[in-house]
Amino acid sequence: MKKLLFFITFITMVMNVNAQLVCGTVMEDDGIVNLANQNVTMESFLGLEPYVLKVHFWDINDTDGTNPHPLSELTALNAVAQLNKNYNSFNIFFKYDGIDEFDSEYYQSHFDSGSFPDNSNIGPFMYNNNYFVQGAVNIYSLDRILFENPNGGDPIEAAGMMRWGSEYFKMILMRHDFIEPTNFDYSVLTHEVGHFFNLIHTFDCGPTDVESLCENVTRNVDDDDCYNADIGGDLIIDTNATPKGMLYDEYGCTYTPNGEVDSCGVAYNAGGLEPEVTNFMGYNKTCNNEFTPGQVAYMRWYIDYMADHPDGLYVIENYPVPILYKPYKGEYYLAGPSTSHNPPLYQYGFDYVFYDTSQAEVYNQPSNYEDTTFWYGDVVESFDTNYNTPIVHQNHTAFKILQVDANYPRICYNNYNKAPSDGTIIKFLDGVPNANVTITAQDSTQINNSNLIEELEPGLYNVKKNYEDGGTQETMIYKENN
């Protein structure tokens, strides 16, 4: 196999949770030029080809298997949900792929020793032990990430970093508390995924902080002495020049000038061009909430680049949209009662709308994504992007994911073979539906009795059947004389 043509290491560091994030970026010459169209708007991404990537988590324990902060499924799902909220408007989608864990003496001897990353082999270690999913966004949760201080002194602690694990996969290392939902609204994880798509820091000045590689303020392409927006800084033209180590009002999310000027002596806020204070690829951790159109265009271009590269699919695999309509866990039952049902669960972070399909043809297993011919009625329930509990696909429904396809409900599940788990029989004593009733509970054996109707006394009944997947079925029956 041919090796990939580039090798990039990104490191996001934090001295402590309350301090400004600091970063060291090492970028080799990767042979990639910036081919992204800079004359774009956010509206230009509507209707473009969707990109779907899997996200797989790895929880790294100590050598004895203990973990002071184990990664929960709910935390991982929340993290993927936030990635979807931050990327979906660009037609970039993420599919939760599960959590694995492993014990590692390597974790103790290298991460806690302070030698990471200069003297470690973390990438080959993950690769040689098969601790990665090919083509996925692999995220590793660690209790601590320490590495040598280039200026000497105590080791520096990292919040997260993106690295090449080998020429065949990338990896994102995250301190556990920066995966948690309360930590800066996941801006650090969104930042690292931006690196995964090859974005550079907005304040970048090259691997050795060469002044000529810092981005200048001017956007006048005829200014030959100063214009460098296409080759300096982050290489993205529509991100404003941003000084390295810039000052800002951390909670007001505004740039605070402190006399900083670019290499041409121009103030960084000249001409109304404010530095990128709220950009995800900056370090204003409490304020990061946006990408520019040029950054989005570059990320999408990079995914295409990887798709066309001989080895690119090993690093980034673009999956078909229908995998978003597959449960991340659970199953659809075909027939028979269930006392320990494991329902199909869907990740949250999207807008879901479920429609009644009780009058559609029978689909004892969900219909194919491509099938939109089934009957559907009114909306029975919906969940917005802020809903934070796994979503069950109930029997007799189909659904839309509005960010993906707002035209048709998909995946019709309309199973009438399933036997109920229990139920009730309501007899209307006056022969008309009113409150004068007797209610008789039915267990699984009684409600599934094949002679249930025949054994009823004459009269008007409502037979209600309950199913383990949460579905119900009610049938009005008028029983005449036997």
Secondary structure, 3 states (H helix, E strand, C coil): CCCCCCCEEEEEEECCCCCCEEEEEEECCCCCCCCCCCCCCHHHHCCCCCEEEEEEEEEEECCCCCCCCCCCHHHHHHHHHHHHHHHHHHCEEEEEEEEEEEECHHHHHHHCCCCCCCCCCHHHHHHHCCCCCCCCEEEEEECCCEECCCCCCCCEEEEEEEEEEECCEEEEEEEHHHCCCCCHHHHHHHHHHHHHCCCCCCCCCCCCCCHHHCCCCCCCCCCCCCCCCCCCCCCCCCCCCCCCCCCEECCCCEECCCCCECCCCCECCHHHCCCCCCECCCCCCCCCCECCHHHHHHHHHHHHHHHHCCCHHHHCCCCCHHHHHCCCECCCCCCCCCCCCCCCEECCCCCEEEEECCCCCCECCCCCCCCCCCCCCCEEEEECCCCCCCEECCCCEEEEECCCCCCCCEEEEECCCCCCCEEEEEEECCCCCCCCEEEEEECHHHHCCCCCCCCCCCEEEEEEEECCCCCEEEEEEEECCC
